Amino acid sequence: MPQIRGANVLTVGATSTIARHAAGELAARGARIHLAARDEAEAERIGQDLAVRRGAEVSWGPFEATEYEGHERLLDSATGAMGGLDGLLVAVGMLGDQARAEADPGHLRDVIEINYGAPASLIAAAANRFEKQGDGWIAALSSVAGDRGRPSNYAYGSAKAGLTAFLEGLRGRLHESGVHVLTAKPGPTDTKMTFGMDDPPPLMAEPERVAKQVAQAIEEEKDVCYAPPIWRYIMAAIRLIPTPLFKKLDL
């Protein structure tokens, strides 16, 4: 199983609500944490809070997901700050606006790039390093939205579906090299991404609960983690709906 105690973990998208709580869960299990985010000042605040509340060893630095040339530099920086790199938690994403994505190709590109292209690039770079080491783990936040395309959010859902497929293929590639790959699929969660929705989705989860389940899934070396677990069964049922019927549903 992946060893979290004493592990050096890079958390990307660290100012997101789930990532912040997940970093706390990993720190509580004895990991050293490097926080990387676009808002470095907020990452520093989170890091200082972890140091005080959890007694964690924490460092932080800036990261812009869509600056692809900076991905290797981030891995180098995190490795230098912690004295090694054993785990990567990727929580980069944006919900976007479906109606805007339908009318604005630039917005559609942003949704796809931030939810799939940029995370996949960073994960690929880390995977090569871990493969050479012969150990390590990667955990990335996808979404239940990627399990089936729905009219209300297929721009976001398709990007998450791409990330899910990427992680599944990578898992197959790395399974004999000692590197574990976890796909975390949260359902709707009470975060900044969902705040202020006119019609909040059902079964909204608390981010603390989701983060704890993700940390537990890393320790247990699970391949896929639905959080909360009920979404595994909900999405299994939704995937079974025949296409002629599914396309008529208001989802």
N, C-alpha and C positions, 0 to 999 in steps of 0.2 A: 504494500500500500504506500501511496505518497506520504512522506514524512513531513508534517507541517512544523513540528517543534524544531527550531533551529534553522528552518528553511529561509532562504532569501527570496522574497516574493515581490515582483513588480506588478502593481495595480494600475491599469491604464483606464482613463475616464474616471479618475479617482474621486471627482467631486459629484458624481451621480449618486443618488440616494442609496441605491442598492450596493454600489461599490464601496461607499463610505461605511456602511454597516458590515459588508463582507470583510473589508480590511480590519475592522474591529474584531470580528469573529476569528480571523486568521491570527491576529496579534494575540488574542486571548489564548490561542492554542500554541503560542510560543514562536510565531514566525517574525522575522525581521521584514519590514515593509518599506518599499519605495513607492511613493505616490506620484503619478504623472498625470497632468491635466492641462488643459488650455489656460485655466485660471490658476496660475501658480500661487497667488496669494491665498486663495481658498484652500488649495492643497496644503499649504503651510499651516493654515489654521486647523485643518483636519488632523494633520500630522502632530501638531503640538497637543491637541486634545487626546489623541491616541497615546502619546507619551505620558501624559498626566493620568488619564483614566485607566489605561491598560498597562502602564509601565513598559510600553513597547519601544523597540529600537526602530526609529522611523526617519526616513529621509524623503525628499521631494524635489520635483523639478518640472519644467514646462514640457508640454507635448502638444503638438498640433497634428491630429490624426491624418489629415489630407496632405501633409508635407512628407511624401513618401521617402524622400532622400534622408529624412531625419530618423527613420525607424531604426536603422543599425546604430546610429549615434545614441538613441535612447537606451538601447540594450547595453551599449558600452557604458553609458553614464550610470545606469542602475547597477550594473555589475561592479563598477568601481566604488559606488557609494556603499554597497552592502558587503563587498568582498566576495561576490559570487552571485549566481542566478540559478535558482532551483524551480521557480514557479512563475507563471504569468497568468494574471486574471485580467480579462479584457471586458470592459463594460462601456464601450464606445457605442453611441447610437443616438438617433433622433427619430421621433414619431413622424414629423412632417405633417403636411396637410394634403389629404387625398384629392380634394377638389382642385387645389392649386397645382398639384403634380400632374393632373390631367390637362391643365391648360398651359403650364409653364415647364418647358423641357429642362430649364436650368434647375428648378426646384426638384424635379424628378431625379435628375442626375445627382443632386446633393443627397437626397434620401438614399439612393442606391450606394453612393460612394461612402457615406459615413456609416451606414449599417452593414455594408458588405465589403466593398473594395478596400478601404483603409484598414479595417480590422484584419482582413485576410492577409494583407501584405505584411503587417506586423507579426501576425501569428506564424506566417511562413518563415520569416527571418528567425524568430525564436525557435521554431521547430528544428531548423538546421543546426542551431547551436546545441539544443538539448540532445539531438540525435548523435552528434559528435561526442557529447559528454557520456552518453549511455544512460542518462536518467533525466528526471525533470517532469513537470506537468504543465498543461495548458488548460485553463477553464475560460470559456467565453459565454457571454450572455446572448443567446439568440432569443426566440420568443415563440409562444404557441401560435402567434399570428402567421408563422411560416409553415404551419402544418397544412393549411389549405387557403387558397386565395379567395378572399371575400370582397365584394364590391366596395365596401366601406373603407378598406385600407390595403388594397392589393399592392400599392407602391411599397409601403413599409413591409408588408407581409412577404412580398417576393424577394426583397433584399435579405430578410431574415431567413427565408427558405434557402437562398444561395449560401449564406453563412453556415446554415445547418448541414447542407450537403458538403461544403468544403471541409468542415470539421469531421464529418463521417469518413470522408476519403482519407483525410490526414490520420485519423485514428487507425484505419486499416494499414496505412503505410508504416506507422510508428509502433505498432503493437508488439513487435518482437525486439524493439530497441531499448526497452525500459522506460519509454516516455508515455505518459498517460494523457489522454485528451477527453475533457468533459464538455458536453454541450448542455448548458443550463437553459431551460425554457420556462421562464416565468410567465404566469398569466398576468392579467391586468393588476398592476401594483400601485399603491398610493405613493406616487413620486412626483417630482417636478414635471415629468413628462406628461402625466395624466391630470395634473392640477388644473382646475377650472373648466373641465369638460362640461358641456351643456347636458350631455346624457351619459353619465358615468357607466361603464360596463359593470355587469354583475360580478359577484365573488371577488371584489377588490381585496387584494392581500396587503398585509402590512410588510413594509420593506425589511424590518428586522427578522421576520419569520422567513422570508425568501432568502436573505443572506445566510441565516443559520443553516438552512437546507442545502445551500450551495457549498458552504464550508464542509458540511457533513458528507456531501457527495464526493468532494475532493478526497477526503480522508478514506472513504470507502471504495474509491477507485471506480465509481459508477461511470458508465458511458454517457448516459442521458439522465438529466434530472428535471422533472416537471415540478414547478414550485408555485403554489401548493400542489401536492401529488394528485389531487382530484382532477387536475387538468389532463393528466394522462388518459383518463377514462372519458372525459368530455371530448377531447380531440379524437380519440379512437372512434367514438360514435359519429362525430362530424365527418371523419374521413370515409365512413361507410355509406353516407348518404349518396345515392346515385346522382350523377351529374345533371340529368334532365330535371330532377327535383331541386337539386342544390342551387342551380342558377336562377330559380324562381323565388328563392327565399330572400327575405330582406335582412341580410347579415352584413 
